[in-house]
Amino acid sequence: QEIKVTGKVTDESGVTLPGVSISIKGTSLGAQTDALGAFAINVPNGADAVLKVSYIGFVSQEIMIAGKSTFNIILKEDKTSLQEVVVVGYGTQKVTQISGAISVIKGEDIEKLNPVRAEDAIQGRASGVTVISPGSPGAKPTFLIRGIPSYSGNDPIVVVDGSIQTLDDLNSINASDIESINILKDAATTAIYGIKGGNGVIVVTTKSGKTNQKPQYSFGSNYGVQQVMSTIGVLNATEYGAIINEGSVAAGGNIIFPNLSTLGVGTNWQDQIFKNAAMQSHNVNARGGSEFVNYFVSAGYLGQDGIVGGGDKSFFNRTNGTVNLDLKLSSKLKFIANTSFVNIKGSGVPENSINSVISNALNFDPTVPILNNVPNTYGKYGVSNNILSEIYNPLTQLADTYNESNTNKLYGKLEAQYNILKNLKVTARYGYTNTDVTGKGFTPLSYYGDAHINSTLDAAGNAKTGAHNNVSESKTTYYNFTFENFINYNFKVAEDHNFDVVGGYSLAKVTGNSINGSRQDVPFNSWEYADISSATGVAPTSGLNVGSFQYENRNMSYFGRVNYDYKEKYLGSFSARRDGSTTFGANNRFAFFYAGSLGWVVSQEDFFESDFFNYLKIRGSYGITGNDNAQRQIQRISTDIYSYGLGQNAGYTFGNEQTVAGATIGSFKNEDLAWEKQKQMNIGFDLVFYKNKFSLTADYFQKNVSGLLFIPTLSLYLGSAASPFANIGTTKNSGFDITLGYKEDFTKDLKFNTNITFTTSKNEVTETNGGRIDGGYYGIPSQNVTRFEKGFTPGYFYGFQAIGLFQNTAEITASPTQANAKPGDIKFADINEDGIISDLDRTKIGDPFPTFTMGYSFGLTYKSFDFNTFIYASVGNDIYRAYERNLNTTNKYRGVLARWTGEGSTNDPNNPRYTFSDGNRNTRVSSRYVEDGSFAKIKDIQFGYTLPSSVLKSKVISRLRLFAQVKNAYTFTKYSGFDPEISGGILDSGIDRGAYPQARTFSMGLDIKF
Amino acid sequence: EKFVDYSPKEDYIITADDYLKTTDDYQKMVIGCYSPLQWLWAVPVIGDVASDNSVAGGENATDQIPLQQIDDYQVVANNGNLAEIWKSCYEGINRVNYLEENKLKLDFTGKDALYGEIYFLRAYYYFELVKIFGGVPVFTDKRLSVSDSRALTRATKQQVYDQVVADLTKAIAVLPNSNIQKGRVTKFAAQALLGKAYLYQGKFTEAAAMLENVVNGPFSLVTNFRDIFLQAGENGTESVFEIQYSNLSPFFDWDNAGRGQGNLAVQLAGIRNLTGDSPYGQGWSSNLPTQNLANAYTTGDTRKAVTVLDIEAYKTANPQFNITYQVAPYKNTGLYNQKYLPRKGETSGQVELNYLTNNRTIRYADVLLMAAEANNRATAPNDTKAQTYLNRVRQRAFADQLHNISLTGTALRQAIWDERRLELAMEGDRFFDLVRTGQAAGKITGFVVGKNEVFPIPQQEVDISGLTQNPNYN
């Protein structure tokens, strides 16, 4: 007999759940919970019927009615990933129905890490993604999704709540606002983004409120101290004196330090520049909703000081505010407004070059006292009488470093959704980012010693002839928008054939404009007065300069996708996109991209009966994406007296007249330039086994890039006009992405989870059409270390192979001719076997990219205590040690102590004799400086304690957790530098010019929920 | 779909389509043809370092590697200085060619003379190329485009010289005798260069005739040799052609260090870590004169002290300057290139990159000596004339008539050659003179006959464009 069953559905914390579907098993009857979580349903056969309660993100339940008529149903949140819904391009999809390759990172994992930048949380947690983090506060990491496909930029795009942004924008998102990050890796998932998707897509979803959700508040705060993890072994003053003497005498010169015994240990400048630096973050947010409005509101502050020079000179301070609103204007019309405001204040010190603070600390004279101790002389800090160019006291440099930048950024989206039918929805979305950056820098007159070439003050503290201080200011506005209109339609054919279709178009615009100026002669040589308005320099000779730039790139596209599944067993997806870009000329303005994927959920088959395997899906995809990351094709007339970085001088000065601006053709154009295209194939599977405790996802991919956009090397007789981009070359990438998870609830109190990711990618340049790119200068003498060349990894290390040391003149005579070699000098390999050691003998001496990377996370909770740790490992990457300036009298790396001192003393090619007169060029680019940069880093150790409710006894606070955390606790590595993680562009990767090391951070914090 | 149309005007970019519509556009583009002259700062340095006049010096063997290779006679094809010279000359040629290509687009007063200037410049660039590399690709009708990459081959040495002669002949026909703007090309500059080009081809009769025009031109020798090389002496009465450098538009671009308005060769020549009150600035102790050069001057020759600076002697003689300096760390000779030493107050901005010192490219004294040689070696030699011209130079050097030379024939020829060294030392002519006159092997240690008469074609050009390398450079 029919009975009426009523009830209420809540989650575990008692919050009512609207929209939960209630059905009666074996029938087509069903109902949904209302705004208050209540439902009512008539059950025909009340005694035997079974209620099926299901809700996205929660574990479905089946409840025997057994004659009862009221139910209070509590749904448990589903923490197994299989039930999750993933945001894909222009829609969402259940994880189980996806046949492409996606990595998912949950908000709670990100929140737990307290990362400065959200993508720090991705490192090692998403397989197939390589993140190389820089140490400098707020700096952008190297980010590679599935290898190095392209030469002209490898940054993936970032899609925040549907609006398209760039990797640079990720540093403005408050990590605690993030609900989830999905990384779309294969062509099937990225092709709908067309040209933007070529390097992968990071989809960020921020938090929002839920309908009829009671207000929830949370507050999180932590405070920590950062310190340098290790310093580099350099010579102390006595050792330095002895080596300098030896070098001088070997070159026929005098003893420079006659009395070594007075030198002592001297000054280790690294100890002077590295400071303990504070780091703190505080976040507060609220979320909730009514029938008509859902909201999420948050505010946050993050302050990070730099360990080089401390917070006075180097910092990254960010203040965020976010309001996300969903308004249900009618049953059919919904309006979404997400708005975030960010302010970033920053300041930095010179980094990653031979003139950086770290480079000066490593190379400066250790015999110099910290403070100037010579009475009646100018200057606060000591000066060297031995080093008179390029390298100087890093403390003076720090004291004379002044800059600041202020960024105001407003971003978000406005979106309207209209349900024409229940399964037919039209969406109009306008996503925008407006960024205003103002910056100021001041170069004061400096004193590094009377004879030092970089001194702009003389020994009395007066400006040298022709020397001026200089202040520069700039204001830049970046404005980007995407305007997208699309229709989602889902329908069934013959009950079990499910179709989900989306189609639409998109317009996108990226603009930037800037005005900048500089002026000399700031009053009192002081930062306090450093402003163009107060400076007194007069154009043109005394420096009053102005400049500006502007650019605008536009894209338009049509796109469409069909997702299909049959009983969630057979899956298919096909997407296509036609893209237009202002980058290309009329011939190639538009391009067409497509992708398709298929999946088979084997475990849904009737024949699949296994108690051990709970779920198995096999997937495959293939498709094409593109890249328009090139300069426009313009034959530009340059009327610059000179243009910085291009060497395109077009001016001339007759006699003593003012310089006349001339004109010339500044750039070539290539009318045939077309889109770079990436073809990607992916096969993989998802497996869940042993009582749903283990999960394994593995993918193999192969990516072939053709029409690679890069600037080729053209015949030199074409002159010096800027070469255009061309579609030259191909690359091939392949690799495995593997994620293995295991979780176990041993008892109600003891829970455990662990996760391993494994990423490999093999990258090879397969064609360059004769072009070749040299890149990655290392210091001075300026020599190229890296190359982009056919048959090799992009950006591999290129130089001489050091094979030993010449022990005596007989050995030199017997070896291939090597100019100016003397006993004790490095013997280089005669690669081309022509009997002469020349530049033609340079060869591959290393590869900056790892063979594989791994992430290992481990979490344990016992009652109120929790413990989490995360280890990241990178294996097989080489580092080129390039932080030594190698001037005769600059300080040395301690390795020099093992140098060759006579026949038979050593044959280690890394340790030649030391002499001021290095005719053999022992410091040339060679394997001498290549080190194994493999490492395993304990990135995170965290202990937490959640106050049990019995202790808390609060009606206001629902949860309070205290934690202590150590980031970058320890690095296992053989590398001799600060930190084997060295980020940079592809042709700069792995060159350690004294890179800003990551800091070890000790912090404590608390999270409170109300 | 109009949304993705693009016009460079949106970004305020002037393109080739917008240009060469006014006289001013043409004049500006002619200025642009002069600019690459300034990038050739290394040519005179090489002219001495490769010879017995100077050594590369520098901080150590890895400092100024391209110059060290040239000095040590271990030049390899990827020499950076040579590649820069190659590229700069061809940039100049392409800039001239672009104007040639668009010659008929607009007519205006003064156009012929303007084109005379650029024909001179193209000849100058080709002459530098042929002097340094021998036969090189020759093209004159248009600026090359991307599709011309890898398409050209080397012309013969004679074909290059023919092009030089053709351009200069055209230039001479239209150029004015003088120009108010100092450093602008004049008819005399073109005649002097053409005379030099004939001399390099062994066409002495033509050279003598051509140079005679300049000898009889409005030039005179500056009384005090020293004054030529001071800032006040730039573009003086002895100047036939000077490459102009300036410190008025300070340049900061270390990535393209030699492409500004400053003369980088001056920074190279400077004394390392020099302090005190002397008029000289600091530099990189490179291109150091040899003792061999210093010893070549006889007593009473005023040119010696102007050409080489013996720093220790100078320091001792001028205690009031309180000079300290670092002894040149590599290949020290104790001597410095006084003609082109950096001087205080003559640079600006990034001090290393902005020395205003002009390159005294063709001096009247050089013309006299060339004319002397041409007359001595012409089909119908005129040794009297040769002696007269030679002795004008010597009379200025010694400030008397007692050192006049009355030799004739081959002895006179040798005397002229020797005089060229003394007069023009550290101005970049020595190596090319030694090669041209067949003396190189006898004077330069390491010089290999059949190889070192020219430098190697840049390796990149051989790799990319498939040009044939010069003999014995593989």
Chai-1 contact restraints between the chains, C-beta under 6 A:
chainA,res_idxA,chainB,res_idxB,connection_type,confidence,min_distance_angstrom,max_distance_angstrom,comment,restraint_id
A,L388,B,N273,contact,1.0,0.0,6.0,A-B,restraint_1
A,A451,B,N273,contact,1.0,0.0,6.0,A-B,restraint_2
A,A451,B,T275,contact,1.0,0.0,6.0,A-B,restraint_3
A,I453,B,Q282,contact,1.0,0.0,6.0,A-B,restraint_4
A,T465,B,K344,contact,1.0,0.0,6.0,A-B,restraint_5
A,T465,B,G345,contact,1.0,0.0,6.0,A-B,restraint_6
A,G466,B,S348,contact,1.0,0.0,6.0,A-B,restraint_7
A,L507,B,F3,contact,1.0,0.0,6.0,A-B,restraint_8
A,Q550,B,D11,contact,1.0,0.0,6.0,A-B,restraint_9
A,Y551,B,D11,contact,1.0,0.0,6.0,A-B,restraint_10
A,R554,B,F3,contact,1.0,0.0,6.0,A-B,restraint_11
A,R554,B,V4,contact,1.0,0.0,6.0,A-B,restraint_12
A,M556,B,F3,contact,1.0,0.0,6.0,A-B,restraint_13
A,M556,B,V4,contact,1.0,0.0,6.0,A-B,restraint_14
A,G580,B,V4,contact,1.0,0.0,6.0,A-B,restraint_15
A,T582,B,V4,contact,1.0,0.0,6.0,A-B,restraint_16
A,T582,B,Y6,contact,1.0,0.0,6.0,A-B,restraint_17
A,R589,B,V4,contact,1.0,0.0,6.0,A-B,restraint_18
A,I634,B,P8,contact,1.0,0.0,6.0,A-B,restraint_19
A,I634,B,T15,contact,1.0,0.0,6.0,A-B,restraint_20
A,Q635,B,T15,contact,1.0,0.0,6.0,A-B,restraint_21
A,Q635,B,A16,contact,1.0,0.0,6.0,A-B,restraint_22
A,R636,B,I13,contact,1.0,0.0,6.0,A-B,restraint_23
A,R636,B,T15,contact,1.0,0.0,6.0,A-B,restraint_24
A,I637,B,I14,contact,1.0,0.0,6.0,A-B,restraint_25
A,I637,B,Y19,contact,1.0,0.0,6.0,A-B,restraint_26
A,I641,B,S249,contact,1.0,0.0,6.0,A-B,restraint_27
A,Y642,B,F251,contact,1.0,0.0,6.0,A-B,restraint_28
A,Y642,B,G260,contact,1.0,0.0,6.0,A-B,restraint_29
A,Y644,B,D253,contact,1.0,0.0,6.0,A-B,restraint_30
A,G645,B,D255,contact,1.0,0.0,6.0,A-B,restraint_31
A,G647,B,N256,contact,1.0,0.0,6.0,A-B,restraint_32
A,G647,B,R259,contact,1.0,0.0,6.0,A-B,restraint_33
A,N649,B,S35,contact,1.0,0.0,6.0,A-B,restraint_34
A,N649,B,R259,contact,1.0,0.0,6.0,A-B,restraint_35
A,A650,B,G32,contact,1.0,0.0,6.0,A-B,restraint_36
A,A650,B,S35,contact,1.0,0.0,6.0,A-B,restraint_37
A,Y652,B,I31,contact,1.0,0.0,6.0,A-B,restraint_38
A,Y652,B,Y34,contact,1.0,0.0,6.0,A-B,restraint_39
A,Y652,B,S35,contact,1.0,0.0,6.0,A-B,restraint_40
A,T653,B,Q244,contact,1.0,0.0,6.0,A-B,restraint_41
A,T653,B,S246,contact,1.0,0.0,6.0,A-B,restraint_42
A,T653,B,Q261,contact,1.0,0.0,6.0,A-B,restraint_43
A,F654,B,Q181,contact,1.0,0.0,6.0,A-B,restraint_44
A,F654,B,K182,contact,1.0,0.0,6.0,A-B,restraint_45
A,F654,B,G183,contact,1.0,0.0,6.0,A-B,restraint_46
A,G655,B,K182,contact,1.0,0.0,6.0,A-B,restraint_47
A,G655,B,G183,contact,1.0,0.0,6.0,A-B,restraint_48
A,G655,B,N235,contact,1.0,0.0,6.0,A-B,restraint_49
A,T659,B,S246,contact,1.0,0.0,6.0,A-B,restraint_50
A,T659,B,L248,contact,1.0,0.0,6.0,A-B,restraint_51
A,T659,B,S249,contact,1.0,0.0,6.0,A-B,restraint_52
A,V660,B,I31,contact,1.0,0.0,6.0,A-B,restraint_53
A,G662,B,K28,contact,1.0,0.0,6.0,A-B,restraint_54
A,G662,B,I31,contact,1.0,0.0,6.0,A-B,restraint_55
A,G662,B,G32,contact,1.0,0.0,6.0,A-B,restraint_56
A,A663,B,K28,contact,1.0,0.0,6.0,A-B,restraint_57
A,A663,B,M29,contact,1.0,0.0,6.0,A-B,restraint_58
A,A663,B,G32,contact,1.0,0.0,6.0,A-B,restraint_59
A,T664,B,G32,contact,1.0,0.0,6.0,A-B,restraint_60
A,T664,B,R95,contact,1.0,0.0,6.0,A-B,restraint_61
A,F668,B,V146,contact,1.0,0.0,6.0,A-B,restraint_62
A,N670,B,V146,contact,1.0,0.0,6.0,A-B,restraint_63
A,T713,B,I464,contact,1.0,0.0,6.0,A-B,restraint_64
A,L714,B,S149,contact,1.0,0.0,6.0,A-B,restraint_65
A,S715,B,S149,contact,1.0,0.0,6.0,A-B,restraint_66
A,S715,B,R150,contact,1.0,0.0,6.0,A-B,restraint_67
A,S715,B,I464,contact,1.0,0.0,6.0,A-B,restraint_68
A,S715,B,S465,contact,1.0,0.0,6.0,A-B,restraint_69
A,L716,B,W86,contact,1.0,0.0,6.0,A-B,restraint_70
A,L716,B,K87,contact,1.0,0.0,6.0,A-B,restraint_71
A,L716,B,P458,contact,1.0,0.0,6.0,A-B,restraint_72
A,L716,B,Q460,contact,1.0,0.0,6.0,A-B,restraint_73
A,L716,B,E461,contact,1.0,0.0,6.0,A-B,restraint_74
A,Y717,B,Y90,contact,1.0,0.0,6.0,A-B,restraint_75
A,Y717,B,P137,contact,1.0,0.0,6.0,A-B,restraint_76
A,L718,B,L144,contact,1.0,0.0,6.0,A-B,restraint_77
A,L718,B,S149,contact,1.0,0.0,6.0,A-B,restraint_78
A,G719,B,Y90,contact,1.0,0.0,6.0,A-B,restraint_79
A,G719,B,E91,contact,1.0,0.0,6.0,A-B,restraint_80
A,G719,B,N94,contact,1.0,0.0,6.0,A-B,restraint_81
A,S720,B,K87,contact,1.0,0.0,6.0,A-B,restraint_82
A,S720,B,E91,contact,1.0,0.0,6.0,A-B,restraint_83
A,P781,B,T62,contact,1.0,0.0,6.0,A-B,restraint_84
A,A819,B,Q74,contact,1.0,0.0,6.0,A-B,restraint_85
A,S838,B,V76,contact,1.0,0.0,6.0,A-B,restraint_86
A,D839,B,V76,contact,1.0,0.0,6.0,A-B,restraint_87
A,D839,B,N78,contact,1.0,0.0,6.0,A-B,restraint_88
A,D918,B,N60,contact,1.0,0.0,6.0,A-B,restraint_89
A,D918,B,A61,contact,1.0,0.0,6.0,A-B,restraint_90
A,G919,B,A61,contact,1.0,0.0,6.0,A-B,restraint_91
A,R921,B,A61,contact,1.0,0.0,6.0,A-B,restraint_92
A,R921,B,T62,contact,1.0,0.0,6.0,A-B,restraint_93
A,T923,B,T62,contact,1.0,0.0,6.0,A-B,restraint_94
